[in-house]
Amino acid sequence: MPPLPAPATEAIVVLSFLLLQAAPQGNPLIQFLPLILIFGIFYFLLFMPMQRQKKAQQKMLTELQNGVTVVTSGGIIGTITGIDGDTLTLRIKPDNVRLQIARSAVSTVLNEEKK
């Protein structure tokens, strides 16, 4: 291929320089909109349900009473026989063994016999 004449090469260089010039930037908010949307989706799909679940767990722990059957985080099923601050006393069947556990160790309430 023969070399291009000097004016044609110069025109290509000038044209490529003009094309590489920064185009006028749009609104910076538009550039960050996808990132903002991703954070919004994460908040509504992950963080809000976790906060709701945590509030429901706290409510359940504060409403514990004597006579309620619960399951601990270790899988022990027992009936609450005493509450002393953050300590619960559980009666475990069939031998009526009594255990003291932390209130935060209760994972679920099986039934509510007393209200």
N, C-alpha and C positions, 0 to 999 in steps of 0.2 A: 504494500500500500504506500503510495507516495506521500511524503510529508505535506501537511496542509500549509497553504500560504500564510504568511504572518498575520494579515488582517483577520482571516478566519479563526486562527488560533486565539488571537486577542479577543475576538467577539465571543468565543466559547468561554474564555476565562471571565470576561465581564458578565456574561449571562449566568454562569455558575455562581459568581460572587453575588449577583443580585438574588438568585434563588436561595442562597444560603443565608441571606439577611434574615434576621428574626422577624417573623410575621407579627403583626400586632397581637399581643396576648389578650385573651378574653378575660372575663371576670374571674379572679382567683377563686371565688367561691365555687364556681362551676368545676374547677379543676379538683377541688377537695370534696365535691359532692359524693362520689363513689365511696370514699373513705368514711365520710360521715354516715352514709347509708349502711355500711358494713357495721359500724359501731352501734347504730340504732337497732339493727337486726340482732346483733349479739345481746344487746341489753334486753330486748323483748323476748328473745328465745332462751336465754341462759340465766341472766341475772335476776330478772323479775320472778320467774318460777322458783328459783333457789331462795329468794327472800320470803316468798309466800310460804314455802315449805318450812323454813326456819321459824317463822312466826307461828305457824300451826303447831309445830313441835313445842315451842315455848308455852303456848296456850295449854296444850295437853299436859305438860309437866306442872304447870301452876294449878291445874284443876284436879290433880290426883287427890283421892280421898281414901279413907279406910274402907275395906271390903271390895275394892276394885281389883280385878284380876289383870295382871300386866305381864308382858314379856320383856326381859332385859336384853341388852345388847349382846350378852353372852348366850342367849337362848334359854335362860331359866324362866319357867312359868310359875308365878306365885301370886298369892293374894296379899294385898297390903293390910298389915295389922297395926302398924304404928307409923306416925310421921313426926320427925323431930328436925325441923329446919330443912336442910338438904339431905338428910339421911332418912331412908325408908326401911321399915322392917317388913320382910316378906315371910309368909308361911308357905312352905313348899310341901305339896302332897307327895306321896301317901304317908310319909312318916311324921308329918307336921314339923319339919325342920324349920328353924327360923334363921333368916339371913339378914344382915344389915347391908344395904347397898346405897350408893349415891343416887340422888333423884335423877341426875343426868344419865344414869345407866339404863333408864326405862326407855325402850324403843317404841312399844305400842301398847295400847290398852285393848284387852280382849273383850271385856264387857263392863258395863256400869251397873252394878247391883244397887248401889245407894246413890241418891241424888240429894 
